[in-house]
């Protein structure tokens, strides 16, 4: 988990672009770990959310997955993203 949490902000990454972040949701729902987890800010209509809030929400999702035993399923999505699939600080 620590390695994944370090990968997210590397190279000024903030969060996955909406289409990619949304792809992680079916895994969390299938495994039953999405209960009481706020949606990604990019999918919740919070287009004006600052970069830090977006990064913290993604970190919250990663920690939630680890706490519910589905980190290995959720982990493959951020690791498989190209740089074009990430929103970066320069985008805000």
Backbone as CSV, one residue per row, in Angstrom:
resi,resn,N_x,N_y,N_z,CA_x,CA_y,CA_z,C_x,C_y,C_z
1,UNK,0.823,-1.181,0.000,0.000,0.000,0.000,0.873,1.253,0.000
2,UNK,1.938,1.263,0.780,2.787,2.448,0.858,3.386,2.792,-0.505
3,UNK,3.794,1.772,-1.240,4.359,2.019,-2.569,3.317,2.663,-3.489
4,UNK,2.112,2.181,-3.440,1.042,2.744,-4.260,0.749,4.183,-3.839
5,UNK,0.717,4.442,-2.547,0.457,5.799,-2.063,1.577,6.759,-2.455
6,UNK,2.782,6.258,-2.631,3.878,7.107,-3.084,3.831,7.316,-4.592
7,UNK,3.328,6.342,-5.318,3.251,6.450,-6.775,2.251,7.510,-7.210
8,UNK,1.152,7.630,-6.481,0.090,8.551,-6.880,0.615,9.980,-7.034
9,UNK,1.256,10.577,-6.028,1.682,11.966,-6.202,3.009,12.145,-6.951
10,UNK,3.656,11.078,-7.332,4.917,11.208,-8.067,4.674,11.945,-9.379
11,UNK,5.649,12.688,-9.817,5.563,13.430,-11.079,4.361,14.368,-11.123
12,UNK,4.011,14.938,-9.976,2.931,15.924,-9.848,1.557,15.356,-10.220
13,UNK,1.374,14.042,-10.034,0.063,13.447,-10.277,-0.901,13.869,-9.172
14,UNK,-2.153,14.072,-9.540,-3.183,14.447,-8.579,-4.152,13.296,-8.388
15,UNK,-4.745,12.861,-9.474,-5.705,11.765,-9.446,-5.864,11.272,-10.876
16,UNK,-6.515,10.153,-11.014,-6.787,9.649,-12.355,-7.838,10.530,-13.018
17,UNK,-7.790,10.597,-14.342,-8.828,11.335,-15.062,-10.163,10.630,-14.807
18,UNK,-11.287,11.328,-14.959,-12.589,10.750,-14.577,-12.871,9.367,-15.161
19,UNK,-12.586,9.163,-16.429,-12.892,7.872,-17.047,-12.128,6.735,-16.382
20,UNK,-10.892,6.990,-16.016,-10.060,5.953,-15.396,-10.414,5.728,-13.941
21,UNK,-10.663,6.804,-13.208,-11.001,6.658,-11.797,-12.309,5.878,-11.674
22,UNK,-13.221,6.143,-12.577,-14.495,5.445,-12.565,-14.374,3.958,-12.821
23,UNK,-13.327,3.530,-13.512,-13.128,2.106,-13.786,-12.804,1.316,-12.531
24,UNK,-12.330,1.989,-11.511,-11.994,1.321,-10.262,-13.258,0.999,-9.468
25,UNK,-14.347,1.723,-9.700,-15.562,1.555,-8.904,-16.187,0.165,-8.993
26,UNK,-16.311,-0.448,-10.169,-16.932,-1.783,-10.203,-16.210,-2.817,-9.349
27,UNK,-14.899,-2.737,-9.270,-14.144,-3.685,-8.443,-14.520,-3.503,-6.986
28,UNK,-14.580,-2.270,-6.531,-14.916,-2.018,-5.131,-16.338,-2.453,-4.834
29,UNK,-17.241,-2.234,-5.758,-18.630,-2.646,-5.534,-18.763,-4.162,-5.554
30,UNK,-18.075,-4.805,-6.483,-18.165,-6.261,-6.602,-17.674,-6.930,-5.330
31,UNK,-16.644,-6.364,-4.744,-16.063,-6.952,-3.543,-16.786,-6.514,-2.275
32,UNK,-17.764,-5.620,-2.407,-18.523,-5.183,-1.243,-17.798,-4.198,-0.358
33,UNK,-16.774,-3.563,-0.864,-15.984,-2.655,-0.040,-16.320,-1.188,-0.293
34,UNK,-17.329,-0.910,-1.074,-17.644,0.474,-1.394,-18.589,1.121,-0.381
35,UNK,-19.052,0.379,0.586,-19.981,0.928,1.556,-19.373,2.102,2.304
36,UNK,-20.149,3.161,2.415,-19.745,4.360,3.154,-18.483,5.018,2.610
37,UNK,-18.149,4.793,1.374,-16.982,5.422,0.770,-17.445,6.545,-0.144
38,UNK,-16.989,7.768,0.093,-17.407,8.869,-0.778,-16.960,8.612,-2.221
39,UNK,-17.760,9.046,-3.181,-17.372,8.833,-4.580,-16.153,9.669,-4.950
40,UNK,-15.454,9.295,-6.009,-14.354,10.136,-6.471,-14.872,11.546,-6.751
41,UNK,-14.087,12.538,-6.419,-14.524,13.911,-6.620,-14.792,14.205,-8.093
42,UNK,-14.083,13.563,-8.981,-14.287,13.814,-10.401,-15.609,13.232,-10.881
43,UNK,-16.181,12.283,-10.147,-17.451,11.681,-10.536,-18.617,12.232,-9.727
44,UNK,-18.319,12.990,-8.704,-19.358,13.478,-7.800,-19.789,14.904,-8.135
45,UNK,-19.426,15.389,-9.296,-19.808,16.736,-9.689,-18.958,17.814,-9.059
46,UNK,-17.844,17.448,-8.460,-16.968,18.427,-7.814,-15.835,18.824,-8.758
47,UNK,-16.201,19.308,-9.915,-15.191,19.660,-10.922,-14.269,20.760,-10.439
48,UNK,-14.752,21.585,-9.510,-13.926,22.686,-9.021,-13.139,22.321,-7.764
49,UNK,-13.147,21.065,-7.372,-12.408,20.633,-6.181,-10.912,20.868,-6.398
50,UNK,-10.234,21.400,-5.395,-8.797,21.626,-5.537,-8.020,20.311,-5.649
51,UNK,-6.836,20.428,-6.199,-5.991,19.258,-6.442,-5.740,18.465,-5.161
52,UNK,-5.474,19.138,-4.064,-5.184,18.425,-2.811,-6.378,17.578,-2.376
53,UNK,-7.580,18.095,-2.481,-8.763,17.304,-2.098,-8.892,16.061,-2.968
54,UNK,-8.591,16.189,-4.242,-8.680,15.049,-5.154,-7.643,13.985,-4.792
55,UNK,-6.430,14.433,-4.499,-5.372,13.500,-4.121,-5.731,12.785,-2.819
56,UNK,-6.234,13.541,-1.860,-6.610,12.939,-0.580,-7.766,11.958,-0.738
57,UNK,-8.707,12.228,-1.642,-9.816,11.306,-1.858,-9.317,10.007,-2.468
58,UNK,-8.393,10.096,-3.425,-7.835,8.880,-4.012,-7.077,8.085,-2.952
59,UNK,-6.320,8.783,-2.108,-5.617,8.099,-1.013,-6.619,7.430,-0.079
60,UNK,-7.723,8.094,0.198,-8.770,7.512,1.041,-9.306,6.225,0.418
61,UNK,-9.500,6.225,-0.894,-9.990,5.025,-1.575,-8.986,3.885,-1.488
62,UNK,-7.709,4.194,-1.621,-6.665,3.167,-1.544,-6.617,2.576,-0.131
63,UNK,-6.642,3.434,0.877,-6.612,2.958,2.265,-7.876,2.139,2.590
64,UNK,-8.996,2.560,2.078,-10.250,1.833,2.286,-10.156,0.434,1.675
65,UNK,-9.611,0.354,0.479,-9.447,-0.949,-0.178,-8.545,-1.851,0.649
66,UNK,-7.464,-1.294,1.184,-6.549,-2.086,2.011,-7.245,-2.575,3.277
67,UNK,-8.018,-1.710,3.895,-8.708,-2.071,5.134,-9.771,-3.140,4.919
68,UNK,-10.290,-3.247,3.684,-11.351,-4.209,3.394,-10.859,-5.398,2.578
69,UNK,-9.541,-5.553,2.499,-8.971,-6.733,1.860,-9.084,-6.801,0.351
70,UNK,-9.313,-5.662,-0.311,-9.420,-5.678,-1.771,-8.353,-4.806,-2.436
71,UNK,-7.295,-4.507,-1.704,-6.246,-3.653,-2.262,-5.646,-4.252,-3.530
72,UNK,-5.440,-5.556,-3.552,-4.823,-6.158,-4.742,-5.692,-5.956,-5.983
73,UNK,-7.007,-5.958,-5.820,-7.898,-5.720,-6.955,-7.877,-4.265,-7.396
74,UNK,-7.922,-3.353,-6.439,-7.945,-1.926,-6.743,-6.582,-1.453,-7.222
75,UNK,-5.529,-2.065,-6.726,-4.149,-1.664,-7.007,-3.816,-1.673,-8.495
76,UNK,-4.359,-2.591,-9.233,-3.964,-2.712,-10.643,-4.384,-1.512,-11.485
77,UNK,-5.431,-0.817,-11.092,-5.885,0.321,-11.890,-4.898,1.485,-11.876
78,UNK,-4.530,2.043,-10.727,-3.573,3.148,-10.760,-2.214,2.744,-11.347
79,UNK,-1.782,1.533,-11.073,-0.483,1.091,-11.595,-0.498,0.928,-13.111
80,UNK,-1.660,0.629,-13.665,-1.756,0.412,-15.097,-2.009,1.665,-15.918
81,UNK,-2.120,2.811,-15.261,-2.419,4.038,-15.979,-1.187,4.626,-16.646
82,UNK,-1.366,5.136,-17.848,-0.297,5.897,-18.505,-0.324,7.320,-17.933
83,UNK,0.700,8.082,-18.189,0.726,9.465,-17.684,-0.438,10.284,-18.241
84,UNK,-0.902,9.962,-19.426,-2.040,10.678,-20.014,-3.346,10.372,-19.292
85,UNK,-3.369,9.302,-18.521,-4.565,8.926,-17.768,-4.640,9.619,-16.408
86,UNK,-3.628,10.403,-16.081,-3.577,11.112,-14.805,-3.834,12.598,-15.005
87,UNK,-4.523,13.217,-14.050,-4.572,14.676,-13.957,-3.338,15.076,-13.147
88,UNK,-2.675,16.128,-13.587,-1.454,16.597,-12.934,-1.696,17.988,-12.357
89,UNK,-0.813,18.408,-11.459,-0.953,19.733,-10.845,-1.096,20.831,-11.891
90,UNK,-0.407,20.703,-13.000,-0.469,21.745,-14.042,-1.868,21.859,-14.669
91,UNK,-2.698,20.851,-14.469,-4.042,20.853,-15.030,-5.032,21.668,-14.202
92,UNK,-4.592,22.114,-13.018,-5.506,22.848,-12.122,-5.131,24.305,-12.011
